[in-house]
Structure formats: C-alpha cells, structure tokens
Amino acid sequence: MIDKATRLKVQKIVEEFWSKKAEVDGDFKRLLSGTGEVGHSIAAFVQADTIEELSEKGVEIGIQTNKASGKPLKRSFGDFWIRSNGIYNPVNIKAGEFDKNGQPNLVSLSRLLSFLLHEQVDCYYVLIIKISQVSVKDKMRFIPHVYFVDMLDYLDYVSYNAGPGQLMIKEKEFYKALESGKTTKHLSVDERVLKLASIFQEGLDRLILDRRKKMTKKLGQASGFKSSGLDQSKLHFHVNP
C-alpha cells in the first residue's frame, strides 16, 4: 500500500498542477465545454500530463511492461503504478466534470481477485480529478477537486455487473462520503479478498437467475410456436438508390 506521506504528496501535487493548468490550457477548456462523452476525453487528456507531473516532482512512477519486449502493456492493471515501501501499487485515473455522477467502470473484478490471490497487489487506488466551472466576475474559473484513495477501503460504494464483469463506482454515494469526511474501516488483505469474493458470488447468482428467466421465457415461446408466415410490417428500411 502507499504510505500516508506519499498519498498526501500526490494529492497536493495534482491539486496544484491542475489548479493552474485548468485555467490556462485552451485544449482542456475546449474539452470541458464540448459535447459528447466529456469524461472519456478529459480522462485521456489528464492521464499523461498527471503522470508526467508526478514523476517530475519526485514520485516514483512505474509503468507495467511486457516482460519479453519491455513495451508498456496495452491492458495494464493500473493506468500507472506508484512505488512505496518497496512495492508498486496500481493507480487508476478518473477525470470528469464535478457534480456529474454516474457509475463509471473501475476494474474487472475477476482480474482484481486474481492479482490479490496471487499476492501481486494488496490495494487498488483511484486518483480522481473532477473539474467544476464557476463564474467569478463574469469570468469562468475552473476548479479541480482531487481525491486519492484506496478503493478497497470503500467497497460499500461499488456495484458489480457480472455480465461485463466490471466493478463500478457508485459516484453519488462515494463522493458524498468523501466530502462529509466519513471514515471507513480499513480492511486487511484477507478481509478484502473475502468481501470481493462475496460481491463476485452475489453478482454471478443474479446473472444466472436473470439468464434462467430469459431462457424459460424463450423456451416457452418456442414450445408453442406455430408459423403463420412472415410479417415485416413493424420493420423499417432505407432503400439505397
């Protein structure tokens, strides 16, 4: 896990960096005022600059690489890793607009459990950069809200969909807890594994039940099916000239 001094250092660096950059970077402002999936575009923009700034300010950064080629992995377990107490710790960067909440993907639960069970990690950090826009004397100001926490201490604020297999952050509840200063019990690695395994099982049980309901419905429809000829009255087509 990342020691407290390093966590505080990372948060301070990121807050100071984006407080300045968000005000002067024209490309960043255009992303915030653009249309479409703003969170995705901001995240891609924020990631590289944040990693570079942390590295320049003395934070030990690691990028997961392919053992044979030495090239960065396309599907690294973390967007980057921070070395602390002699080990590398995975960090996932999230960025977007402040006060716009949803359930963004966090990590594959199966993959997370594999890393924990193989004792390759004992944590999973998120570095969240949310930007709010405030009008001050008819001028738009951009203010970053930075959170840096180990999500395995906040498992009460995740949901799991066994279909795609992703853990997701319940942002509204999660940020409310962080802003209120609500503390959570720090779980041991053993407790983390057991809780994640329980979430995994409950998600699979829900998926199996849902699939069985759909299967029963389709089988029922099929068993009583008698063809009466095709009917395309509800289909619509565009005919190419």
N, C-alpha and C positions, 0 to 999 in steps of 0.2 A: 504494500500500500504506500501511498505518497505521504511523507511526513508533513506535519502541520505547517512548518516554516515554508516548505516548498509550495504547498497549496495556497498560502496567503500571498507568496511572491508571485505566483502565476496569476492569481486574480487581480492583484494590483497592476501588474504589467499590462494585462489585457484591458482593464478598465481605462488606464491612462492612454494607451495606444489608440483605442477606438474612440475615446472622447475627442481626440484631436483629429484622427483620420476621417471619422464620420462627418466632421464639419467642413473639411476641405476637399475631400475626394469626390470629384464630379461623377465618375463612373458609379461610385457607391450610391450617391444621391439619386441617380437615374434608376438604379435597380429598385430603390425603395419607392419611388414614385411610379414605377412601371406597372404593367398589368400581367396577369397570369400567375404562375407559381413562384411568387416572390421569395418564399422561404428557401426553395431549392437553389435559385440563382444566387441569393445572398450567401448561402452556406458555401457554395463553390468559391465565391469571391473571397469570403472571410478566411477560409481554411489556410490557404497558402501564406497569406500575409501574417496571420496569427502565429503560425509555426515559425516563420522566419524571425518575427519579432522576439518570441520567447527564446529562440536559440541565440540571437544576438545579445540578449540580456542575461545570458549565463545559465538558462535552464537546460539540463541535459536531455536532449531530444533524440529519440530513436525512431527510425522508420523500418517497419518489418520488411524483410527482403527474402527472395528465393535463395535457398542455401546453395544451389548449384550455380546459378547465373549471377547472383549478387544484386539483381534488379529488384526494385520495390514490388511487393505483391499487389496485384490489382484488387484483391479482396482481403486486405489486411484486417485483422480482428479489431484494430483501433485505427482511427484516422492518423494518429501518431502515438508514440509511447513516451512517457516521462520516466527517467531513471531516478530512483530514490531508494535509499537504504540498500543499494547494491543490486536492485532488480528493476526491470522495466515494467511499467504499468500502463495498460491501454486507456486511451482517451478518445472519446467520440465528440466531435464538434457539432453543435447545433446552433443555427442562426436564423433570425427572422424578425418579424415585427412584434413589438411589445403589445400585450393585451389581445393578441390574436391567438386563441388557444385551439388545440385540436388533440389528436393522438398520433404524433409522429412515431415512425419506427425507431426503435432503439438498437436492437441486436437480435440475431437469431437465438432463440432460447436453447435449441439443441446444441448449437455451436458454443454458446456460453457455458453450458453444463459440461461439454467435452473439455474445454480449457480448464475449468475448475477441477473436474475429476482426474485429469492428467496432471494436476498441480502445476500448471504453467502460469496461472494467474490466481490472485485471491481477491480481485476487485474489478470494477468496470466504471471508470469515471466519465462524466459528461461535462464538457466546457460549453456553456450556453451563453450566447451573445444575442440579446434581444434589443432592438433599437426602437425607441419611441420618438415621435416627432412632436415638438412643442412650439407653438408660435409665441415669440418674445419680441415685443415692439415691432410687430408686422414682419418679423424675420423668423424663418423656420429653423429651429435648433434640433439637432439630432443627438439624443442622449442614450448611451449604452447601458443596459442592465446585465451584469455579468454574474453567472452562477457557476460554481465549480465544486461538484460533489461526487461522491461515490454512489452510484445508483443502487448498489446492492445494500445500502442502508436505507433505501427509500422504496422498497418493493411493495409497500402498501399503495403506491401511486403509479403502478404499472398495470397494464392489462395484457392478455395473451390471446392471440388468434391462431389456433393450431393449423388452420388452412395454409396460410403463407408461412406460418411458423415464427412470427415475429413478436417479441416483446414490444409494447408501445407505452409511451409516457402519457399518463392522464394529466395533461398540462394544467388545466384549470385547478384541480386539487393540489397538484405538485407545487405550483408557484404560490398558491395561497399559503401552503405550509411553510415554504421558504421565506416568504415575505413576513409572515407572522412570527418567525423565529422558532417555530415548533421544532423540537428536537425528536429524534427517533432513536430507538435502541440500536446500538452498534452490534451487529451480528458477527459471531465467529464464522470462520470458513465452513465448518461443519453445519452450522445453522443456516448459512446461505444456501448451501447445496440442498439441504432438506426442504427449505421453503421453495426454491426454484423447482425442485422435483415435484412438489405438491402442485404448483402452478401448472407445470407441464402435464401432469396426470389429469387435472381438472379440465384443462383445455382439450386434451385428447378425448376425454369422456364426452364433452359437449359436441365435439366434431363427429364422433361415432354415432351419437344419438341423432344428430341432425342428418347425417348420411342415411341412417336407417329409416328415418321418417320419409326422406325423399325416395329411397328405394321402395318402401312399402307403397307409397302413392303411385309411383310409376308402374310397379308390378300390378297394382290393382287396375290401373287404366289399361294396361296391356292385356290383362286376362279377359276383360270384357270387350275388347276392341273388335269391331266389325267394320270393315272398309265400306264406305258409301261413295267413293270416288273423290278425286282431288277438289279442293275448294281454295282458290287463291284470292278470294275477294278481299281479304284483310292484308294482303301483301302489296307493296308499292314499289314500282321500278322506274328508273330513268333509262330511256332508250337512247343509246348513242346514235347519232345520225350516220 
